[in-house]
Amino acid sequence: MDDHIRAMARSSNREKILTEGLRLMHQRGFASASVRDIVQAAGVPQGSFTNHFASKEAFGLEVIDLYCHGIRTFNDETLNNAGLPPDRRLRNWVAGAAGGSCDGCLLGNFAAGGCEQSEPIRQRVASAFAETRTALAACLHAAGQAGMLRPGLDHDDVAGFLLASIQGASLLARVTQDPAPLRGIDRLLLATILTSPAPANDHLLH
């Protein structure tokens, strides 16, 4: 019984460290969020960190995986949602992706300050971006087949354009601590690629 309780406590501490680590690394970036800051925020001894994670790099990789779980859920609800027409899926994705806070995107924050310190982290971030780009390209392909995409556009190129635009606006919002770069970007981006006009209220349409 005591062993079981101790195991549950260890598991709970691990989850606390990951939850607070994700929050701090999202706010500060990989390099600026120290292990000491993370364990203090989690309310656990510093030894708990080394009990569960081999290094800060290994921890950072798990934080990315945890964050990407949320991204996959979001992509499934928007880009991969076969119950909605492709243009609506795109509108929902862009509206949601551009609706973040001034903390920016964790992946973008890692790319701006963390990838140069760790090749495994760089590869994991690049893989996460590639996964979303692939989902975007597939949705854009479906939009093209349905006649919803402006002619002459390459699906993969447009997917890269959308992803880069959202990431750039998120980075500007983070640097300036002002969400202005994200305001209206969904309408501006989609007006350049879709043939259908935006509905009167196009925020997360169902």
C-alpha positions as CSV (number, residue, x, y, z in Angstrom):
1,M,0.0,0.0,0.0
2,D,2.8,2.5,0.9
3,D,4.6,1.7,-2.3
4,H,1.5,2.3,-4.3
5,I,0.9,5.7,-2.5
6,R,4.5,6.7,-3.2
7,A,4.2,5.7,-6.8
8,M,1.0,7.8,-7.1
9,A,2.8,10.8,-5.5
10,R,5.8,10.4,-7.9
11,S,3.3,10.3,-10.9
12,S,1.5,13.3,-9.5
13,N,4.8,15.2,-9.2
14,R,5.8,14.3,-12.7
15,E,2.5,15.7,-14.0
16,K,2.9,18.9,-12.0
17,I,6.4,19.4,-13.3
18,L,5.2,18.9,-16.9
19,T,2.2,21.1,-16.5
20,E,4.1,24.0,-15.0
21,G,7.1,23.5,-17.2
22,L,4.9,23.8,-20.3
23,R,3.3,27.0,-18.9
24,L,6.7,28.6,-18.1
25,M,8.4,27.5,-21.3
26,H,5.4,28.8,-23.2
27,Q,5.8,32.2,-21.5
28,R,9.6,32.4,-21.4
29,G,10.9,30.0,-24.0
30,F,13.1,27.0,-23.5
31,A,16.3,28.7,-22.5
32,S,14.8,31.2,-20.1
33,A,12.8,28.8,-18.0
34,S,15.2,27.3,-15.5
35,V,14.7,23.9,-13.8
36,R,14.7,25.8,-10.5
37,D,11.8,28.0,-11.7
38,I,9.9,25.0,-13.0
39,V,10.1,23.0,-9.7
40,Q,9.3,26.0,-7.6
41,A,6.2,26.7,-9.8
42,A,5.2,23.0,-9.5
43,G,5.7,23.1,-5.7
44,V,8.0,20.0,-5.7
45,P,11.6,19.4,-4.6
46,Q,14.3,19.9,-7.2
47,G,15.2,16.3,-6.8
48,S,11.8,15.3,-8.3
49,F,12.9,16.8,-11.6
50,T,16.0,14.6,-11.9
51,N,14.0,11.6,-10.7
52,H,11.7,11.9,-13.7
53,F,13.8,13.5,-16.4
54,A,17.3,12.7,-17.5
55,S,18.0,16.3,-18.5
56,K,16.4,19.6,-19.3
57,E,16.6,18.7,-23.0
58,A,14.7,15.4,-22.3
59,F,12.2,17.4,-20.4
60,G,11.8,19.9,-23.2
61,L,11.1,17.1,-25.7
62,E,8.3,15.9,-23.4
63,V,6.9,19.4,-23.1
64,I,6.8,19.6,-26.9
65,D,5.0,16.3,-27.1
66,L,2.5,17.4,-24.6
67,Y,1.8,20.6,-26.4
68,C,1.6,18.8,-29.7
69,H,-1.1,16.6,-28.3
70,G,-3.3,19.7,-28.1
71,I,-2.3,20.8,-31.6
72,R,-3.3,17.4,-33.0
73,T,-6.7,17.6,-31.3
74,F,-7.2,21.1,-32.7
75,N,-6.2,20.0,-36.2
76,D,-8.6,17.1,-36.0
77,E,-11.4,19.4,-35.0
78,T,-10.7,21.8,-37.8
79,L,-8.5,20.8,-40.8
80,N,-9.3,17.0,-40.5
81,N,-13.0,17.4,-39.7
82,A,-14.6,15.7,-42.7
83,G,-18.0,16.7,-41.4
84,L,-17.4,20.3,-42.5
85,P,-16.7,21.7,-46.0
86,P,-13.0,22.4,-46.7
87,D,-13.3,26.2,-46.7
88,R,-15.0,26.2,-43.3
89,R,-12.3,23.9,-41.9
90,L,-9.6,26.3,-43.1
91,R,-11.5,29.3,-41.6
92,N,-11.9,27.5,-38.3
93,W,-8.2,26.6,-38.2
94,V,-6.9,30.1,-39.1
95,A,-9.4,31.7,-36.6
96,G,-8.2,29.4,-33.8
97,A,-4.5,29.6,-34.7
98,A,-4.6,33.4,-34.8
99,G,-6.6,33.7,-31.6
100,G,-3.8,32.9,-29.2
101,S,-2.4,35.1,-26.5
102,C,0.7,37.3,-26.5
103,D,2.7,34.3,-25.2
104,G,2.8,33.2,-28.8
105,C,3.1,29.6,-30.0
106,L,5.2,27.3,-27.8
107,L,6.8,25.7,-31.0
108,G,7.6,29.1,-32.4
109,N,9.1,30.2,-29.0
110,F,11.3,27.1,-28.9
111,A,12.3,27.8,-32.5
112,A,13.3,31.3,-31.6
113,G,15.3,30.3,-28.5
114,G,16.1,26.7,-27.9
115,C,16.6,24.9,-31.2
116,E,20.2,26.3,-31.5
117,Q,21.0,24.6,-28.2
118,S,19.6,21.2,-29.0
119,E,19.5,19.2,-32.3
120,P,16.8,16.8,-30.9
121,I,14.6,19.7,-29.9
122,R,15.1,21.4,-33.4
123,Q,14.1,18.1,-35.1
124,R,11.0,17.7,-32.8
125,V,9.9,21.2,-33.5
126,A,10.5,20.9,-37.2
127,S,8.5,17.6,-37.2
128,A,5.6,19.3,-35.4
129,F,5.5,22.1,-37.9
130,A,5.7,19.6,-40.8
131,E,2.7,17.7,-39.4
132,T,0.5,20.7,-39.3
133,R,1.7,21.8,-42.8
134,T,0.7,18.4,-44.1
135,A,-2.7,18.7,-42.6
136,L,-3.1,22.2,-44.1
137,A,-2.0,21.0,-47.5
138,A,-4.5,18.1,-47.5
139,C,-7.4,20.5,-46.5
140,L,-6.3,22.9,-49.2
141,H,-6.2,20.1,-51.7
142,A,-9.8,19.3,-50.8
143,A,-10.8,22.9,-51.1
144,G,-9.2,23.1,-54.5
145,Q,-11.1,20.0,-55.7
146,A,-14.3,21.6,-54.5
147,G,-13.6,24.8,-56.4
148,M,-13.1,26.8,-53.2
149,L,-9.5,27.7,-53.8
150,R,-8.2,30.5,-56.2
151,P,-6.8,28.9,-59.4
152,G,-3.1,28.4,-59.9
153,L,-2.2,28.0,-56.2
154,D,0.1,25.2,-55.1
155,H,-1.4,23.5,-52.0
156,D,1.9,22.8,-50.3
157,D,3.2,26.3,-51.0
158,V,0.0,27.9,-49.6
159,A,0.1,25.6,-46.5
160,G,3.6,26.9,-45.9
161,F,2.5,30.5,-46.4
162,L,-0.4,30.1,-43.9
163,L,1.8,28.5,-41.3
164,A,4.6,31.0,-41.7
165,S,2.1,33.9,-41.5
166,I,0.5,32.7,-38.3
167,Q,3.9,32.0,-36.7
168,G,5.2,35.4,-37.8
169,A,2.2,37.3,-36.4
170,S,2.4,35.3,-33.1
171,L,6.1,36.1,-32.8
172,L,5.4,39.8,-33.3
173,A,2.6,39.7,-30.7
174,R,5.0,38.1,-28.3
175,V,7.8,40.6,-28.8
176,T,5.5,43.6,-28.6
177,Q,3.2,42.1,-26.0
178,D,0.3,43.4,-28.1
179,P,-2.2,41.1,-29.9
180,A,-2.6,43.7,-32.7
181,P,-0.6,41.6,-35.3
182,L,-3.1,38.7,-34.8
183,R,-6.2,40.8,-35.2
184,G,-7.9,40.3,-38.6
185,I,-5.1,38.1,-39.9
186,D,-7.6,35.3,-40.5
187,R,-9.7,37.4,-42.9
188,L,-6.6,38.8,-44.6
189,L,-5.0,35.4,-45.2
190,L,-8.1,33.6,-46.4
191,A,-9.2,36.4,-48.7
192,T,-6.1,35.8,-50.7
193,I,-6.6,32.1,-51.2
194,L,-10.4,31.3,-51.0
195,T,-13.0,32.1,-53.6
196,S,-15.8,32.1,-51.1
197,P,-16.4,35.3,-49.1
198,A,-16.2,35.1,-45.3
199,P,-19.5,34.6,-43.5
200,A,-20.7,37.5,-41.3
201,N,-19.6,35.7,-38.2
202,D,-16.8,33.3,-39.2
203,H,-15.2,32.6,-35.8
204,L,-15.1,28.8,-35.4
205,L,-18.0,28.0,-37.6
206,H,-19.7,24.6,-37.2
